[in-house]
Structures are given as structure tokens and as C-alpha cells.
Amino acid sequence: MNMQVLDARRDVSGGYKVDVSRGQRIGRVSSEWFSRPDDERFLSLGDLARSVRGRSERSRTRVVETALIHVEASRNDPERLALILPGADAPVTPTHWSFGQLASQVGAPAAYLRQLPAPLAAINLQYGLTSHRAEQIKTLETDNGRLELRAVTGPDYGRYLNSQPVSPTVH
């Protein structure tokens, strides 16, 4: 592979110089950055690295059998659905992404299940988890003040954490 670096001179602060006359100004990028939640808005690479490293330290993965997952929802809160994973001390709340992965695992249309009240979606998801052949899945769980299920993958899935590419020790 042939690679050419064009004008990559470092300035005295150790960063790279940016030629602002090259490229274009896109206001949408700025507005998208401002509309992010505070925990997703970073002013420096160091801030980003600290945030994703902290999330990695508060995360864990484990392999569980799908038939042993219990789905629960409350009639009092039609928006809240939680999962009780085997060996877990507390329920875990799926993210939008992990809910879609779990629905796909049982062959249910995630977009349809998301439109249902949580108790009805829970019944359908539970049925899919217990009536399909039992499979092992790997979970990625993060404790960010509340326990979240961030990903559902195959048991042999290798994970590349967000903290790895932004680590200050990587050059």
C-alpha cells in the first residue's frame, strides 16, 4: 500500500496545523454537535478518551443462554421494558440498538415491537426467547447510573472498545 502525507508539519504545541482555507464550512456538523447530550459532546480528544475509558471500565461482557433471559414490563410504565439476565443482581434496560439486536435474534420485527406498549412487547419478546432454539449470546452491559444492555452479539464476537482508538498512547 502506498501512502503519501501532504503537509503534515507539527506546530510548537505538538498538534498538526490546519489550513482553514482548504475544505468547506458545513453548519450542519456544528448543529449536530450542539444537539448531542452533554455526555456525548467533547471539546478535546482527551475529554473523549476519558469518557469512553470510564464507560469501558464500567462495562462488562458475558455469555448467556437466550432461553434463560426473563423479559419484564410494568403496566404502570408502558414505556419501560427490562431484562433479567441469568446470574444478574438487577434488571438491565436495553438500548434502542440492543433491543433491535435481541428482536432480530428471535426473528421479530424490532420496528413493530417498538410501537407496542412495553407489556405487550415483553410478552412477544419473551415468547420468542423461550420458544426458539436456545442459543448463547454475548452481552455488553454498562452501568451509567442505570444498568444498560448496549449490545447483543454471538458468543465468539470480538469486541473493539471505543476507548482503544482514542487512547492518548496510540500514535
Backbone bond lengths (Angstrom), bond angles and torsions (degrees), N, CA, C in turn:
res aa  C-N    CA-C-N  psi(-1)  N-CA   C-N-CA  omega(-1)  CA-C   N-CA-C  phi
1 M - - - 1.444 - - 1.520 107.82 -
2 N 1.307 116.60 133.42 1.450 122.56 -179.27 1.521 108.93 -104.16
3 M 1.344 117.49 125.45 1.451 120.42 -178.87 1.520 108.75 -128.77
4 Q 1.320 116.02 136.75 1.452 121.30 179.27 1.513 108.55 -124.18
5 V 1.334 117.00 128.90 1.452 121.82 178.35 1.518 107.66 -100.15
6 L 1.316 116.25 123.11 1.452 121.23 -178.91 1.523 110.86 -99.31
7 D 1.307 117.13 120.51 1.457 123.72 172.64 1.527 112.15 49.46
8 A 1.318 117.17 59.87 1.463 121.32 -178.45 1.516 110.80 -102.79
9 R 1.317 117.43 46.81 1.467 121.04 179.28 1.519 109.81 -75.60
10 R 1.323 115.54 136.68 1.462 120.35 177.14 1.522 108.85 -88.04
11 D 1.330 115.75 145.73 1.462 118.03 174.61 1.527 108.60 -90.20
12 V 1.319 117.93 -179.74 1.458 121.72 -173.81 1.528 112.82 -66.16
13 S 1.317 118.81 -22.69 1.468 120.80 -179.78 1.528 111.80 -79.47
14 G 1.322 118.63 -6.48 1.454 122.26 178.58 1.520 113.08 97.09
15 G 1.327 118.18 -7.49 1.463 121.43 178.83 1.513 110.41 -90.95
16 Y 1.301 116.56 179.28 1.451 121.02 177.06 1.522 109.35 -94.88
17 K 1.333 116.58 144.86 1.456 120.73 176.10 1.523 109.07 -75.09
18 V 1.304 115.61 142.37 1.459 121.09 178.80 1.516 108.01 -114.63
19 D 1.304 116.49 126.39 1.458 121.70 176.46 1.524 107.16 -91.12
20 V 1.354 116.31 101.32 1.460 120.64 -175.59 1.516 113.02 -71.91
21 S 1.344 117.36 -12.75 1.460 119.15 178.47 1.533 111.05 -76.15
22 R 1.327 116.54 -17.01 1.462 120.57 177.31 1.520 108.72 -96.29
23 G 1.270 118.86 142.17 1.458 122.28 -179.67 1.515 110.79 98.23
24 Q 1.308 115.43 -165.37 1.459 119.43 -177.53 1.516 110.26 -142.22
25 R 1.304 115.42 158.31 1.460 121.83 -179.71 1.535 107.79 -94.63
26 I 1.329 116.56 123.47 1.458 121.55 -179.30 1.531 107.69 -122.07
27 G 1.308 116.36 106.19 1.457 121.75 -177.19 1.510 113.96 -65.57
28 R 1.328 117.17 -26.82 1.461 121.57 -179.21 1.524 110.93 -60.86
29 V 1.334 117.48 -37.01 1.461 121.37 -179.27 1.519 109.83 -61.00
30 S 1.315 116.66 -45.25 1.458 121.19 179.70 1.522 111.21 -63.60
31 S 1.327 117.46 -43.98 1.465 119.49 -178.92 1.528 110.88 -67.19
32 E 1.318 118.24 -34.22 1.463 120.39 177.06 1.524 110.39 -66.52
33 W 1.341 117.33 -37.89 1.459 121.29 179.08 1.525 109.64 -64.78
34 F 1.330 118.01 -44.34 1.461 121.60 -178.78 1.528 112.56 -68.22
35 S 1.319 118.53 -26.39 1.468 120.70 -178.33 1.535 112.27 -84.18
36 R 1.324 117.63 -5.64 1.467 120.21 178.16 1.525 110.46 -72.74
37 P 1.347 117.48 153.92 1.467 119.75 173.78 1.534 109.57 -64.28
38 D 1.326 116.98 157.75 1.467 121.40 -177.46 1.524 113.03 -53.57
39 D 1.345 116.96 -37.43 1.463 119.08 -177.41 1.532 113.01 -77.64
40 E 1.342 117.57 3.89 1.464 121.24 175.93 1.521 111.42 -122.26
41 R 1.328 117.57 12.63 1.465 122.49 -178.91 1.520 108.43 -116.62
42 F 1.292 117.80 117.29 1.458 121.70 -174.81 1.521 110.43 -124.71
43 L 1.327 115.88 137.92 1.465 121.24 179.50 1.521 112.09 -92.59
44 S 1.321 116.55 -13.03 1.468 119.07 179.91 1.524 109.55 -149.62
45 L 1.312 114.95 162.43 1.457 120.44 177.00 1.527 110.12 -65.49
46 G 1.329 117.32 -33.11 1.466 121.32 177.91 1.526 111.32 -62.91
47 D 1.352 116.51 -42.82 1.471 120.31 177.56 1.526 110.91 -62.50
48 L 1.325 116.02 -43.36 1.460 120.63 177.74 1.525 110.37 -61.54
49 A 1.338 116.90 -45.52 1.471 121.39 -178.91 1.526 110.62 -61.03
50 R 1.336 118.03 -44.44 1.470 120.88 179.09 1.530 111.17 -62.72
51 S 1.316 117.04 -41.29 1.459 120.76 -179.19 1.527 111.82 -64.56
52 V 1.318 117.78 -50.11 1.473 119.63 -177.01 1.527 111.26 -72.63
53 R 1.343 117.87 -29.42 1.467 120.03 175.41 1.533 109.39 -66.68
54 G 1.348 116.58 -41.68 1.464 120.38 177.31 1.519 111.64 -62.13
55 R 1.340 116.34 -42.39 1.471 120.07 177.94 1.522 110.12 -62.96
56 S 1.329 117.73 -40.62 1.464 120.67 178.61 1.527 111.30 -62.75
57 E 1.335 116.22 -38.93 1.464 120.44 179.78 1.525 111.76 -68.64
58 R 1.330 117.40 -27.28 1.468 121.80 179.54 1.532 111.88 -93.31
59 S 1.317 117.54 8.22 1.470 121.93 -176.74 1.516 110.81 -108.22
60 R 1.321 113.78 159.49 1.465 119.89 173.72 1.511 109.10 -149.84
61 T 1.299 115.51 154.68 1.466 121.12 174.34 1.521 107.40 -120.36
62 R 1.301 115.12 151.57 1.458 120.04 173.57 1.518 109.21 -158.16
63 V 1.306 115.18 159.91 1.463 121.45 179.88 1.527 107.50 -104.79
64 V 1.344 115.58 127.06 1.466 121.35 179.95 1.523 109.23 -131.39
65 E 1.322 115.38 161.10 1.459 120.50 177.69 1.531 108.69 -93.17
66 T 1.330 116.97 132.30 1.460 121.49 -174.71 1.529 112.93 -58.90
67 A 1.320 117.69 -37.24 1.462 120.68 -177.13 1.525 112.16 -66.98
68 L 1.332 117.86 -16.27 1.460 121.11 -178.46 1.530 112.81 -95.73
69 I 1.323 117.34 -0.04 1.462 121.46 178.46 1.525 108.63 -81.45
70 H 1.315 116.27 132.49 1.463 121.11 177.97 1.524 108.44 -109.78
71 V 1.322 116.82 127.63 1.464 122.76 179.79 1.518 107.83 -100.35
72 E 1.333 116.45 131.17 1.463 118.70 178.52 1.520 110.99 -132.35
73 A 1.300 114.63 149.43 1.464 122.30 177.33 1.521 107.17 -149.37
74 S 1.310 115.48 155.00 1.454 120.89 -178.68 1.525 110.02 -111.51
75 R 1.313 116.76 139.77 1.468 120.06 175.94 1.520 110.57 -66.78
76 N 1.345 116.86 -24.68 1.464 121.52 -178.96 1.522 112.67 -74.04
77 D 1.320 117.00 -22.72 1.468 121.09 -179.77 1.521 108.01 -130.89
78 P 1.341 117.87 90.37 1.464 120.85 -173.58 1.529 113.84 -68.75
79 E 1.328 117.80 -5.90 1.465 120.93 -179.85 1.524 112.79 -98.75
80 R 1.332 118.41 -15.76 1.461 121.06 -170.95 1.526 111.60 -99.80
81 L 1.314 114.39 124.33 1.456 122.24 175.95 1.521 106.14 -127.26
82 A 1.312 118.36 136.15 1.465 121.61 -179.89 1.518 109.39 -134.22
83 L 1.299 115.23 159.34 1.461 121.78 179.05 1.519 109.03 -119.84
84 I 1.312 116.16 139.50 1.460 121.45 172.20 1.530 105.19 -106.38
85 L 1.315 115.27 113.02 1.461 120.43 -179.43 1.519 109.73 -91.97
86 P 1.326 118.31 149.29 1.462 121.04 -179.30 1.537 110.77 -56.26
87 G 1.315 115.73 130.63 1.458 120.99 177.90 1.512 114.60 78.95
88 A 1.329 118.24 5.62 1.468 121.35 -178.62 1.521 110.14 -88.72
89 D 1.321 115.50 148.04 1.458 121.33 178.90 1.526 111.98 -86.50
90 A 1.336 116.10 -26.20 1.462 120.37 -175.06 1.520 109.62 -138.28
91 P 1.336 116.69 157.09 1.470 119.07 176.18 1.525 110.95 -67.81
92 V 1.307 115.57 152.42 1.461 121.98 179.47 1.530 107.64 -117.71
93 T 1.334 116.21 137.64 1.461 121.50 -178.59 1.523 109.29 -97.83
94 P 1.327 118.14 124.20 1.468 118.81 179.07 1.528 111.11 -73.11
95 T 1.327 115.98 144.30 1.461 121.07 170.88 1.525 107.65 -79.47
96 H 1.308 116.46 172.51 1.465 121.26 176.91 1.530 109.45 -55.70
97 W 1.331 115.92 -45.68 1.468 122.19 -178.15 1.526 111.55 -63.70
98 S 1.339 117.46 -50.91 1.464 119.78 -176.17 1.533 111.70 -68.87
99 F 1.340 117.32 -30.86 1.459 119.84 175.72 1.532 109.57 -62.54
100 G 1.322 116.46 -43.03 1.464 120.73 177.07 1.515 112.11 -62.13
101 Q 1.342 116.65 -40.18 1.465 120.09 178.30 1.529 111.13 -65.28
102 L 1.325 116.59 -41.15 1.458 120.70 -179.78 1.533 110.81 -67.94
103 A 1.326 116.84 -41.76 1.461 120.59 177.39 1.532 110.27 -61.18
104 S 1.310 116.42 -41.81 1.460 121.15 178.09 1.523 110.96 -62.71
105 Q 1.314 116.29 -36.49 1.464 121.88 179.68 1.529 111.46 -58.27
106 V 1.335 116.49 -35.14 1.469 120.32 -177.84 1.524 112.22 -101.26
107 G 1.339 117.35 3.38 1.459 121.01 176.96 1.515 113.88 78.30
108 A 1.325 117.32 24.75 1.467 120.91 179.81 1.529 109.10 -104.17
109 P 1.319 117.53 143.83 1.471 120.16 178.45 1.537 110.91 -73.39
110 A 1.314 116.61 111.28 1.466 121.68 -176.59 1.523 112.00 -60.08
111 A 1.319 117.75 -39.96 1.464 120.78 -178.86 1.533 110.47 -60.58
112 Y 1.316 117.18 -39.19 1.463 120.99 178.09 1.530 110.56 -69.00
113 L 1.340 117.20 -47.08 1.463 120.42 -178.81 1.522 111.76 -60.76
114 R 1.343 117.35 -34.52 1.469 120.98 179.94 1.527 112.42 -65.71
115 Q 1.327 117.32 -23.41 1.459 121.22 -179.76 1.523 112.46 -82.64
116 L 1.320 117.38 -16.11 1.463 121.93 -177.68 1.525 110.65 -82.53
117 P 1.341 117.35 154.40 1.469 119.37 170.33 1.532 108.72 -60.23
118 A 1.316 116.94 147.31 1.465 121.27 -175.34 1.528 113.80 -52.05
119 P 1.354 120.12 -42.51 1.469 117.96 179.66 1.532 113.50 -60.97
120 L 1.319 116.63 -38.73 1.465 120.13 179.46 1.536 110.98 -71.78
121 A 1.323 117.06 -40.91 1.468 120.44 176.27 1.524 110.04 -62.72
122 A 1.338 117.34 -38.43 1.467 121.65 179.80 1.527 111.23 -63.55
123 I 1.331 116.37 -42.74 1.475 120.36 178.69 1.524 110.20 -59.86
124 N 1.327 116.84 -45.38 1.465 121.05 -178.73 1.521 111.91 -67.52
125 L 1.314 116.53 -42.70 1.463 119.85 179.25 1.529 110.51 -66.13
126 Q 1.332 116.46 -42.13 1.471 120.24 178.85 1.521 110.58 -61.49
127 Y 1.327 116.58 -42.95 1.457 120.31 178.27 1.530 110.25 -58.85
128 G 1.335 116.23 -45.07 1.456 119.59 179.94 1.518 112.76 -63.80
129 L 1.323 116.84 -39.12 1.469 120.30 -179.17 1.525 112.50 -68.38
130 T 1.327 117.15 -35.71 1.469 119.88 -176.68 1.516 113.74 -91.79
131 S 1.341 118.38 -23.75 1.461 118.90 -176.64 1.522 113.35 -94.03
132 H 1.319 118.37 -21.03 1.460 120.47 176.21 1.526 108.81 -79.51
133 R 1.299 115.52 166.61 1.460 117.85 177.63 1.524 108.69 -61.68
134 A 1.297 115.86 140.52 1.459 120.77 -178.92 1.529 109.22 -67.10
135 E 1.300 115.26 132.26 1.458 121.56 178.95 1.505 109.55 -131.38
136 Q 1.307 116.03 154.52 1.453 119.80 173.21 1.519 108.65 -91.41
137 I 1.332 115.15 140.05 1.463 121.38 175.80 1.521 108.54 -130.88
138 K 1.315 115.86 156.15 1.460 121.08 174.37 1.522 107.25 -105.17
139 T 1.330 115.80 131.96 1.455 120.80 178.96 1.520 110.27 -106.24
140 L 1.312 115.84 152.15 1.465 122.15 169.03 1.520 105.11 -120.44
141 E 1.331 115.96 114.48 1.455 121.88 -177.35 1.523 109.13 -116.60
142 T 1.322 116.68 139.00 1.462 122.15 -179.96 1.515 109.45 -129.72
143 D 1.325 115.54 134.76 1.459 120.82 175.98 1.520 108.18 -101.46
144 N 1.314 115.11 106.92 1.462 122.03 -177.47 1.529 109.10 -122.82
145 G 1.334 116.09 44.59 1.448 120.51 -171.69 1.519 110.39 94.47
146 R 1.299 116.59 -29.14 1.465 123.72 170.01 1.518 106.03 -139.59
147 L 1.301 116.24 146.46 1.460 121.21 -177.43 1.519 109.63 -78.39
148 E 1.339 117.09 120.39 1.464 122.77 -178.37 1.514 111.15 -115.84
149 L 1.315 115.57 139.94 1.460 121.81 169.73 1.523 105.63 -91.96
150 R 1.330 117.29 110.47 1.458 121.10 -174.10 1.523 113.43 -95.19
151 A 1.342 117.59 -23.10 1.471 119.31 -178.99 1.521 110.64 -157.33
152 V 1.328 115.23 149.19 1.464 124.22 174.94 1.523 105.83 -130.70
153 T 1.323 116.41 117.86 1.464 121.01 -176.73 1.524 109.80 -134.65
154 G 1.313 115.49 -179.05 1.457 120.55 174.74 1.524 109.87 -69.92
155 P 1.331 118.03 158.15 1.463 121.24 -174.68 1.530 113.99 -64.57
156 D 1.318 118.16 -23.00 1.465 121.16 -178.29 1.518 112.98 -98.93
157 Y 1.319 117.15 8.72 1.465 121.58 -176.79 1.518 109.99 -65.09
158 G 1.330 116.42 127.85 1.462 121.31 175.79 1.519 108.90 -87.64
159 R 1.294 117.38 135.97 1.460 120.87 -175.61 1.524 110.27 -109.54
160 Y 1.327 115.39 131.15 1.460 123.33 174.79 1.519 105.70 -110.01
161 L 1.325 117.36 103.69 1.456 121.91 -174.21 1.521 111.72 -71.01
162 N 1.337 116.44 148.30 1.464 121.69 179.85 1.524 112.17 -58.31
163 S 1.314 117.37 -25.80 1.460 119.95 -178.09 1.534 111.95 -71.33
164 Q 1.318 118.32 -20.77 1.458 120.18 -176.65 1.532 113.85 -69.92
165 P 1.330 121.12 -47.11 1.463 118.27 -177.77 1.533 113.93 -75.14
166 V 1.339 119.25 -19.14 1.462 120.30 -179.02 1.514 113.27 -101.45
167 S 1.320 116.66 5.12 1.450 120.19 179.76 1.529 110.53 -61.16
168 P 1.355 117.87 132.91 1.472 120.07 -178.60 1.524 112.63 -63.14
169 T 1.338 118.27 -17.88 1.458 120.28 -179.58 1.526 112.12 -81.97
170 V 1.333 118.00 -11.33 1.463 122.01 179.17 1.515 108.52 -84.82
171 H 1.308 117.99 130.16 1.474 121.96 -179.47 1.515 110.42 -117.99
